[in-house]
Amino acid sequence: MEAVTVSVKYQVVIPEHVRNEEGIRPGDKLVVIVKHGILHLVPLRSIARTKGFLSGLEIDLGTLREHHDRA
């Protein structure tokens, strides 16, 4: 865990190793979520950038319902 300092303009610097690990670049948008007094910064990703992030996930097609079953 690493501490960051809030500037007089209420800005924080995301540590370099976190930016690199998460692929955060200048101009990227982050969603701020507050839950139980904890701030979460979640990168807002385009659909194109999220392509493939679930690769390797096994889906049981037998559990999916057909359109007529959902009505």
C-alpha positions as CSV (number, residue, x, y, z in Angstrom):
1,M,0.0,0.0,0.0
2,E,1.3,3.4,-0.9
3,A,0.2,6.8,0.4
4,V,-0.4,9.8,-1.8
5,T,-0.8,13.5,-0.9
6,V,-3.8,15.6,-1.9
7,S,-2.6,18.9,-3.3
8,V,-4.1,22.4,-2.6
9,K,-6.1,21.8,-5.8
10,Y,-7.4,18.5,-4.5
11,Q,-5.3,16.5,-7.0
12,V,-3.4,13.3,-6.3
13,V,-0.7,11.6,-8.3
14,I,-1.3,7.9,-9.2
15,P,2.0,6.1,-8.5
16,E,4.0,5.2,-11.6
17,H,3.9,1.4,-11.0
18,V,0.1,1.5,-10.6
19,R,-0.3,3.6,-13.8
20,N,1.9,1.1,-15.7
21,E,0.2,-2.0,-14.2
22,E,-3.3,-0.7,-15.0
23,G,-2.4,0.9,-18.3
24,I,-3.6,4.4,-17.2
25,R,-2.5,7.1,-19.7
26,P,-2.9,10.9,-19.7
27,G,-6.4,11.9,-20.6
28,D,-8.0,8.6,-19.4
29,K,-11.1,8.9,-17.3
30,L,-11.6,7.3,-13.9
31,V,-14.9,6.8,-12.2
32,V,-14.9,7.7,-8.5
33,I,-17.0,5.3,-6.3
34,V,-17.4,5.9,-2.6
35,K,-18.5,2.9,-0.6
36,H,-18.4,2.7,3.2
37,G,-16.0,5.7,3.4
38,I,-13.6,4.2,0.9
39,L,-12.7,5.9,-2.4
40,H,-12.4,3.6,-5.4
41,L,-10.9,4.9,-8.6
42,V,-12.0,2.7,-11.5
43,P,-10.7,3.2,-15.0
44,L,-13.5,4.0,-17.5
45,R,-12.7,1.7,-20.4
46,S,-14.2,1.7,-23.9
47,I,-15.7,-1.4,-25.2
48,A,-12.8,-1.8,-27.7
49,R,-10.2,-1.6,-24.8
50,T,-12.0,-4.2,-22.8
51,K,-12.1,-6.7,-25.6
52,G,-10.6,-10.0,-24.4
53,F,-10.4,-9.2,-20.7
54,L,-12.6,-12.2,-20.0
55,S,-10.5,-14.6,-22.2
56,G,-10.3,-18.0,-20.6
57,L,-13.6,-17.7,-18.9
58,E,-15.7,-20.8,-19.3
59,I,-19.4,-20.4,-19.9
60,D,-21.9,-23.2,-19.6
61,L,-24.1,-22.5,-22.6
62,G,-26.7,-25.0,-21.2
63,T,-27.5,-22.4,-18.4
64,L,-28.3,-19.6,-20.8
65,R,-32.0,-19.1,-21.5
66,E,-33.5,-18.5,-24.9
67,H,-35.3,-15.2,-25.7
68,H,-38.8,-16.8,-25.3
69,D,-37.9,-18.1,-21.9
70,R,-37.1,-14.6,-20.6
71,A,-40.5,-13.1,-21.3
